[in-house]
């Protein structure tokens, strides 16, 4: 792709509220990630980890991306840029936290209805990506529309209120919409936390990455908040 992903993201990252500026242009190292498959086969979905080594420090960021063959209506603010693919032509590259296809498949992954794929090799699952789910009621819908997402980017990260995929509620009344939180600044966690879900969290994705010094880390990539199992 020309320009390449890293080139696009070097310009885009400093515009994000969760980016920790070093006072220098980002120096990005690709540090890990995985892919998910679009059931319709139309949208590329990638979760990319990039470590910024500018300013003499290392900060690892999670950047979910989608690749489309046409613009996504209503998502102009989420456009990372366009790139030319040697076979597929022009690709519109989006911040995937604002793309209903990526959000839907991330919800499917949390619920055990999708399988993480290797970042580089096709049709190769990535078992290092683990999901925990303790949600209540019927499955959360994963076929979403752009209007069904209320996405906010802050210094803390990205929260997606999935108004188009309500969780179970009291019969006869609207349910509480689940909130999907995408971690942007990755922090290593104790391996024992892989098997734990914090209070108020009904789902979690944990995965690994490696920093330029060769150190391997694991941490939370995304969490889901909604009614706990057995909630009314």
C-alpha positions as CSV (number, residue, x, y, z in Angstrom):
1,X,0.0,0.0,0.0
2,X,1.2,3.5,-0.8
3,X,1.4,5.4,1.4
4,X,2.0,2.6,3.9
5,X,0.0,2.1,7.1
6,X,2.8,3.4,9.3
7,X,3.2,6.5,7.2
8,X,-0.5,7.3,7.5
9,X,-0.5,6.7,11.2
10,X,2.6,8.8,11.9
11,X,0.5,11.8,10.7
12,X,-2.8,10.7,12.3
13,X,-1.8,9.6,15.8
14,X,-0.8,13.1,17.1
15,X,-4.3,14.3,16.3
16,X,-5.9,11.9,18.7
17,X,-6.8,13.0,22.3
18,X,-5.3,9.8,23.8
19,X,-1.9,10.2,22.1
20,X,0.8,11.1,24.6
21,X,2.9,13.7,22.8
22,X,6.6,13.6,23.3
23,X,7.2,16.9,21.5
24,X,8.7,15.0,18.6
25,X,7.2,13.4,15.5
26,X,6.2,9.8,16.3
27,X,8.7,7.1,15.6
28,X,6.5,4.0,15.2
29,X,7.5,0.4,15.4
30,X,4.9,-2.3,14.5
31,X,4.7,-4.4,17.7
32,X,1.9,-6.8,17.2
33,X,-1.8,-7.2,16.6
34,X,-4.4,-9.5,15.0
35,X,-7.1,-9.6,12.4
36,X,-10.8,-10.4,12.3
37,X,-12.8,-11.5,9.3
38,X,-15.8,-9.6,8.0
39,X,-18.5,-12.3,7.4
40,X,-19.4,-10.4,4.2
41,X,-15.8,-10.4,3.0
42,X,-16.0,-6.7,2.1
43,X,-14.1,-4.9,4.9
44,X,-10.6,-5.6,6.1
45,X,-10.3,-5.5,9.9
46,X,-7.0,-5.2,11.7
47,X,-6.0,-4.5,15.3
48,X,-2.5,-3.0,15.1
49,X,-0.1,-2.3,18.0
50,X,2.4,0.4,17.4
51,X,5.1,1.5,19.8
52,X,6.2,5.1,19.7
53,X,9.9,5.5,20.6
54,X,10.2,9.2,20.0
55,X,11.5,11.4,22.8
56,X,13.5,8.6,24.4
57,X,10.5,6.7,25.8
58,X,8.3,3.8,24.6
59,X,4.5,4.0,24.5
60,X,2.5,1.3,22.9
61,X,-0.8,2.1,21.2
62,X,-3.7,0.0,20.0
63,X,-5.1,1.2,16.7
64,X,-8.0,-0.8,15.2
65,X,-8.3,-0.2,11.5
66,X,-10.7,-1.0,8.7
67,X,-10.0,-1.0,5.0
68,X,-12.8,-0.2,2.6
69,X,-13.2,0.1,-1.2
70,X,-15.4,3.1,-0.8
71,X,-16.0,5.9,1.8
72,X,-18.0,5.0,4.9
73,X,-21.0,7.4,5.0
74,X,-21.0,9.7,8.0
75,X,-17.5,8.7,9.2
76,X,-15.4,11.5,7.7
77,X,-13.9,12.4,11.1
78,X,-12.7,8.8,11.5
79,X,-10.8,8.7,8.2
80,X,-7.1,8.0,8.8
81,X,-6.4,8.4,5.1
82,X,-6.5,6.8,1.7
83,X,-3.9,4.4,0.2
84,X,-3.3,2.7,-3.1
85,X,-3.2,-1.1,-3.1
86,X,-1.4,-2.8,-6.0
87,X,-4.3,-5.2,-6.6
88,X,-7.4,-3.7,-4.8
89,X,-6.9,-0.1,-5.8
90,X,-7.8,2.8,-3.6
91,X,-8.5,1.8,0.0
92,X,-10.2,4.1,2.5
93,X,-8.5,3.5,5.9
94,X,-10.7,4.2,9.0
95,X,-10.3,4.3,12.8
96,X,-12.1,1.0,13.3
97,X,-13.7,2.1,16.6
98,X,-16.0,4.2,14.5
99,X,-16.8,1.5,12.0
100,X,-19.8,-0.7,12.6
101,X,-18.3,-3.7,10.9
102,X,-15.2,-3.8,13.2
103,X,-17.3,-3.0,16.3
104,X,-19.8,-5.8,15.4
105,X,-17.0,-8.4,15.0
106,X,-15.2,-7.3,18.2
107,X,-18.5,-7.9,20.0
108,X,-18.7,-11.3,18.3
109,X,-15.1,-12.1,19.4
110,X,-15.9,-11.2,23.0
111,X,-19.0,-13.5,22.9
112,X,-17.1,-16.4,21.4
113,X,-18.7,-16.1,18.0
114,X,-15.6,-15.0,16.1
115,X,-12.0,-16.2,16.0
116,X,-9.0,-13.9,16.1
117,X,-6.7,-14.4,13.0
118,X,-3.0,-14.1,12.6
119,X,-2.0,-10.6,11.6
120,X,0.0,-11.7,8.6
121,X,-1.0,-15.2,7.5
122,X,-4.5,-15.9,6.0
123,X,-6.7,-18.5,7.6
124,X,-4.4,-19.0,10.6
125,X,-6.1,-18.5,14.0
126,X,-4.3,-16.6,16.7
127,X,-4.9,-18.5,20.0
128,X,-2.9,-15.9,22.0
129,X,-5.9,-13.6,21.7
130,X,-8.2,-14.6,24.6
131,X,-11.8,-13.6,25.3
132,X,-13.9,-13.7,28.5
133,X,-17.7,-13.1,28.5
134,X,-20.1,-13.1,31.4
135,X,-23.0,-11.3,29.8
136,X,-26.7,-11.9,30.5
137,X,-29.7,-12.6,28.4
138,X,-29.7,-13.0,24.6
139,X,-26.7,-12.6,22.4
140,X,-25.7,-9.0,21.6
141,X,-26.4,-8.3,18.0
142,X,-23.3,-7.8,15.9
143,X,-24.8,-6.6,12.6
144,X,-24.8,-2.8,13.2
145,X,-25.2,0.4,11.4
146,X,-23.2,3.6,11.6
147,X,-26.2,5.3,13.3
148,X,-26.1,2.5,15.9
149,X,-22.7,3.7,17.3
150,X,-22.1,6.6,19.7
151,X,-18.3,6.7,19.8
152,X,-16.3,9.2,21.9
153,X,-12.5,9.6,22.0
154,X,-11.0,11.1,25.2
155,X,-7.6,11.2,26.8
156,X,-8.6,7.9,28.6
157,X,-9.3,6.0,25.4
158,X,-12.3,5.3,23.2
159,X,-15.8,4.3,24.4
160,X,-18.4,3.0,22.0
161,X,-22.0,3.0,23.2
162,X,-23.6,0.4,21.0
163,X,-27.1,1.8,20.9
164,X,-27.9,-0.5,18.0
165,X,-27.2,-3.7,19.9
166,X,-29.0,-3.4,23.2
167,X,-28.5,-6.0,25.9
168,X,-31.3,-7.7,27.8
169,X,-33.5,-5.5,29.9
170,X,-36.8,-5.5,31.8
171,X,-39.5,-7.0,29.5
172,X,-41.5,-4.3,27.8
173,X,-38.8,-1.6,28.2
174,X,-35.6,-0.8,26.3
175,X,-32.5,-2.6,27.5
176,X,-29.3,-0.9,28.6
177,X,-27.0,-0.4,25.6
178,X,-23.6,-2.1,26.0
179,X,-20.5,0.1,26.2
180,X,-17.4,-1.2,24.5
181,X,-14.2,0.4,25.6
182,X,-11.1,0.2,23.4
183,X,-7.8,0.5,25.2
184,X,-5.6,3.0,23.3
185,X,-2.5,3.2,25.5
186,X,-1.5,-0.4,26.3
187,X,-0.1,-1.3,29.7
188,X,1.3,-4.7,30.7
189,X,-0.7,-6.7,33.2
190,X,-0.2,-9.6,35.5
191,X,-0.8,-12.8,33.5
192,X,-3.3,-14.0,36.2
193,X,-5.6,-11.1,35.2
194,X,-6.3,-13.0,31.9
195,X,-8.8,-15.1,33.8
196,X,-10.4,-12.3,35.8
197,X,-13.2,-9.9,34.9
198,X,-13.4,-6.7,37.0
199,X,-16.6,-5.6,38.7
200,X,-19.0,-4.1,36.2
201,X,-17.2,-5.6,33.2
202,X,-19.1,-8.4,31.3
203,X,-16.5,-9.0,28.6
204,X,-12.8,-8.6,27.9
205,X,-10.2,-9.2,25.2
206,X,-6.6,-9.8,26.2
207,X,-3.7,-10.1,23.8
208,X,0.0,-9.6,23.5
209,X,2.6,-7.4,21.9
210,X,6.4,-7.0,21.9
211,X,8.3,-3.7,22.3
212,X,11.4,-2.9,20.3
213,X,13.7,-4.0,23.1
214,X,12.3,-7.6,22.6
215,X,10.2,-7.6,25.7
216,X,6.9,-9.5,25.5
217,X,3.8,-8.1,27.2
218,X,0.1,-8.9,27.6
219,X,-2.8,-6.6,28.5
220,X,-6.4,-5.6,28.0
221,X,-7.3,-4.6,24.4
222,X,-11.0,-4.0,25.0
223,X,-13.7,-4.4,27.7
224,X,-17.5,-4.6,27.5
225,X,-19.8,-3.2,30.1
226,X,-23.4,-4.2,30.4
227,X,-25.9,-6.2,32.6
228,X,-24.1,-8.8,34.6
229,X,-25.1,-12.5,34.3
230,X,-28.3,-13.0,36.3
231,X,-29.2,-9.2,36.3
232,X,-32.8,-8.3,36.1
